[in-house]
Amino acid sequence: MMTERIAILHGEVNDGSGKISGENDIGFQLDYMLDFCWDDTVLLLYKRILRNLYNKYPGLVASYAYAYRDMWDNDDADVEDDEEEPLSE
């Protein structure tokens, strides 16, 4: 259900039909998608939409790329978790 809604959104943003137009409308939809980027399918669509919007809304794309990193990119946390402290004897 969720991925179906996201696929419809992807089509609405990319086909230029006017259903979703303007920076505010697109931002609202990207906010919705951002919550579901844990799903690989949604993440792929999110990235595709950002790539397609880059030439028209570079500032919007940059802010949502950073929002994704802030919310989902845990590289620093993973490194800390993987580091083991030496065993004391």
Order of alpha helices (4+ residues) and beta strands (2+ residues): alpha-alpha-alpha-alpha-alpha
